[in-house]
Protein backbone atom coordinates (compact mmCIF):
# COMPACT_ATOMS: atom_id res chain seq x y z
CA UNK A 1 0.00 0.00 0.00
CA UNK A 2 2.84 2.40 0.90
CA UNK A 3 4.42 1.75 -2.47
CA UNK A 4 1.31 3.04 -4.24
CA UNK A 5 1.48 6.23 -2.20
CA UNK A 6 5.09 6.75 -3.26
CA UNK A 7 4.07 6.57 -6.91
CA UNK A 8 1.04 8.78 -6.34
CA UNK A 9 3.14 11.34 -4.44
CA UNK A 10 5.68 11.51 -7.29
CA UNK A 11 2.90 11.87 -9.86
CA UNK A 12 1.07 14.61 -7.91
CA UNK A 13 4.27 16.60 -7.21
CA UNK A 14 5.26 16.33 -10.87
CA UNK A 15 1.82 17.50 -12.02
CA UNK A 16 1.69 20.44 -9.59
CA UNK A 17 5.20 21.63 -10.44
CA UNK A 18 4.52 21.46 -14.19
CA UNK A 19 1.17 23.21 -13.86
CA UNK A 20 2.77 26.03 -11.86
CA UNK A 21 5.60 26.43 -14.37
CA UNK A 22 3.15 26.36 -17.28
CA UNK A 23 0.87 28.93 -15.62
CA UNK A 24 3.47 31.41 -14.29
CA UNK A 25 6.53 31.23 -16.56
CA UNK A 26 6.90 32.04 -20.24
CA UNK A 27 8.48 29.22 -22.24
CA UNK A 28 12.22 29.82 -22.54
CA UNK A 29 11.98 30.27 -26.30
CA UNK A 30 9.89 33.41 -25.59
CA UNK A 31 12.01 34.59 -22.65
CA UNK A 32 15.41 36.17 -22.17
CA UNK A 33 18.39 34.42 -23.71
CA UNK A 34 20.36 35.07 -20.53
CA UNK A 35 20.43 33.31 -17.16
CA UNK A 36 17.86 32.64 -15.60
CA UNK A 37 16.08 32.53 -19.00
CA UNK A 38 12.87 34.24 -17.91
CA UNK A 39 12.71 32.11 -14.77
CA UNK A 40 14.08 32.53 -11.28
CA UNK A 41 17.57 31.97 -10.00
CA UNK A 42 17.64 29.64 -7.01
CA UNK A 43 21.38 30.02 -6.39
CA UNK A 44 24.45 31.20 -8.26
CA UNK A 45 28.08 30.23 -7.88
CA UNK A 46 27.53 27.79 -5.04
CA UNK A 47 30.90 26.08 -5.36
CA UNK A 48 30.74 26.91 -9.07
CA UNK A 49 27.20 25.57 -9.50
CA UNK A 50 24.24 27.66 -10.69
CA UNK A 51 20.60 26.57 -10.54
CA UNK A 52 17.49 28.19 -11.93
CA UNK A 53 13.90 27.27 -12.65
CA UNK A 54 12.40 28.19 -15.99
CA UNK A 55 9.89 26.81 -18.49
CA UNK A 56 11.30 24.63 -21.26
CA UNK A 57 9.10 22.80 -23.75
CA UNK A 58 10.52 19.38 -24.67
CA UNK A 59 8.97 17.58 -27.62
CA UNK A 60 11.52 14.75 -27.56
CA UNK A 61 12.98 12.28 -25.11
CA UNK A 62 16.00 12.94 -22.88
CA UNK A 63 17.88 16.06 -24.01
CA UNK A 64 15.19 16.66 -26.64
CA UNK A 65 16.40 13.70 -28.71
CA UNK A 66 13.84 12.56 -31.26
CA UNK A 67 11.73 15.72 -31.11
CA UNK A 68 10.47 14.99 -34.62
CA UNK A 69 9.14 11.62 -33.46
CA UNK A 70 6.84 12.82 -30.68
CA UNK A 71 3.99 10.39 -31.46
CA UNK A 72 6.35 7.41 -31.66
CA UNK A 73 7.94 8.44 -28.35
CA UNK A 74 4.48 8.54 -26.77
CA UNK A 75 3.78 4.97 -27.94
CA UNK A 76 7.16 3.79 -26.61
CA UNK A 77 6.58 5.51 -23.25
CA UNK A 78 3.15 3.93 -22.91
CA UNK A 79 4.51 0.50 -23.87
CA UNK A 80 7.32 0.74 -21.29
CA UNK A 81 4.96 1.85 -18.51
CA UNK A 82 2.42 -0.87 -19.32
CA UNK A 83 5.21 -3.47 -19.53
CA UNK A 84 6.62 -2.46 -16.14
CA UNK A 85 3.18 -2.48 -14.52
CA UNK A 86 2.49 -5.98 -15.88
CA UNK A 87 5.92 -7.14 -14.69
CA UNK A 88 5.32 -5.75 -11.17
CA UNK A 89 1.88 -7.30 -11.02
CA UNK A 90 2.71 -10.76 -12.38
CA UNK A 91 6.34 -11.43 -11.43
CA UNK A 92 7.31 -12.82 -8.07
CA UNK A 93 10.84 -11.48 -8.68
CA UNK A 94 9.62 -7.87 -8.79
CA UNK A 95 9.14 -7.63 -5.01
CA UNK A 96 12.57 -6.35 -4.04
CA UNK A 97 12.57 -3.99 -7.04
CA UNK A 98 9.09 -2.60 -6.45
CA UNK A 99 10.12 0.90 -5.24
CA UNK A 100 12.50 1.71 -8.11
CA UNK A 101 10.01 0.27 -10.62
CA UNK A 102 7.24 2.42 -9.14
CA UNK A 103 9.50 5.47 -9.43
CA UNK A 104 10.10 4.71 -13.12
CA UNK A 105 6.39 4.09 -13.78
CA UNK A 106 5.30 7.28 -11.96
CA UNK A 107 7.86 9.34 -13.88
CA UNK A 108 6.80 7.77 -17.16
CA UNK A 109 3.14 8.47 -16.41
CA UNK A 110 3.99 12.09 -15.56
CA UNK A 111 5.64 12.63 -18.94
CA UNK A 112 2.84 10.78 -20.77
CA UNK A 113 0.24 13.01 -19.11
CA UNK A 114 2.18 16.07 -20.28
CA UNK A 115 1.70 15.00 -23.88
CA UNK A 116 -2.08 14.95 -23.43
CA UNK A 117 -2.29 18.09 -21.27
CA UNK A 118 0.27 20.41 -22.91
CA UNK A 119 1.22 18.69 -26.17
CA UNK A 120 4.83 18.38 -24.95
CA UNK A 121 6.80 17.62 -21.80
CA UNK A 122 7.31 20.57 -19.44
CA UNK A 123 10.85 20.77 -18.06
CA UNK A 124 12.03 23.30 -15.48
CA UNK A 125 15.13 22.46 -13.41
CA UNK A 126 18.32 23.81 -14.96
CA UNK A 127 21.78 23.31 -13.42
CA UNK A 128 25.10 24.70 -14.57
CA UNK A 129 28.05 22.70 -13.29
CA UNK A 130 31.24 24.77 -13.56
CA UNK A 131 30.10 26.39 -16.80
CA UNK A 132 28.47 23.26 -18.29
CA UNK A 133 24.73 23.63 -18.89
CA UNK A 134 23.16 20.34 -17.77
CA UNK A 135 20.00 19.45 -19.74
CA UNK A 136 16.80 20.82 -18.22
CA UNK A 137 14.61 18.23 -16.48
CA UNK A 138 11.50 17.80 -14.29
CA UNK A 139 10.39 15.71 -11.31
CA UNK A 140 9.27 12.85 -13.57
CA UNK A 141 12.69 12.72 -15.23
CA UNK A 142 14.43 12.76 -11.85
CA UNK A 143 12.16 9.94 -10.65
CA UNK A 144 12.96 7.83 -13.72
CA UNK A 145 16.69 8.48 -13.32
CA UNK A 146 16.70 7.63 -9.61
CA UNK A 147 14.64 4.46 -10.21
CA UNK A 148 17.05 3.27 -12.91
CA UNK A 149 20.09 4.16 -10.78
CA UNK A 150 18.57 2.20 -7.88
CA UNK A 151 18.05 -0.84 -10.13
CA UNK A 152 21.62 -0.66 -11.43
CA UNK A 153 23.23 -0.18 -8.00
CA UNK A 154 21.04 -2.67 -6.12
CA UNK A 155 23.09 -5.80 -6.99
CA UNK A 156 26.34 -4.14 -5.87
CA UNK A 157 24.89 -2.97 -2.57
CA UNK A 158 23.35 -6.40 -1.97
CA UNK A 159 26.66 -8.12 -2.72
CA UNK A 160 28.68 -5.73 -0.51
CA UNK A 161 26.37 -6.36 2.47
CA UNK A 162 26.15 -10.11 1.85
CA UNK A 163 22.41 -10.07 1.18
CA UNK A 164 21.23 -13.04 -0.83
CA UNK A 165 17.86 -13.93 -2.27
CA UNK A 166 16.63 -17.41 -3.03
Buried (B, 14 or more C-beta within 10 A) or exposed (E): EEEEEBBEEBBEBBBEBBEBBBEEBEBBEEBEEEBBBBBEBBEEEEEEBBBBBBBBBBBBBEEBEBBEBBEEBBEBBBEBBEEBBEBBEEEEEBEEBBBBBBBBBBBBBBBBBBBEEEEBBBBBBBBBEEEEEEBBBBBBBBBBBBBBEBBEEBEEEEEEEEEEEE
